[in-house]
């Protein structure tokens, strides 16, 4: 995962702890290492800290994460006069599909939570928080 793969609001892992990206700095004045600023819960308290981007890892999508977020990822919507349906299927990988009637409109494989967040943003769902 590269820093270029991340957006504000994305969830990633830092030393096994979920971290929400709040800002991205591809260079700092003290070093050439890219950093991110993020919101993390340590010992039950939310705190904002700066992290070296190389220390961040993606959060793999699991069936449990998809189940917790079913209200966000399995839904229908009306765009103009054509109804569309979005769902995420999971076998050994997660695949997001947007259907228009019986025709597939968009299909993409997702491996990590931040990729699911990007797909939801493309779909117009930005205000709902992903549950980990």
Secondary structure by P-SEA (a helix, b strand, c coil): cccccccccbbbbcccbbbbbcccccccccccbbbbbbbbbcccbbbbbccccccbbbbcccaaaaaaaccccccccccccbbbbbbcccccbbbbbbbccccccbbbbbccaaaaaaaaaaaccccccccc
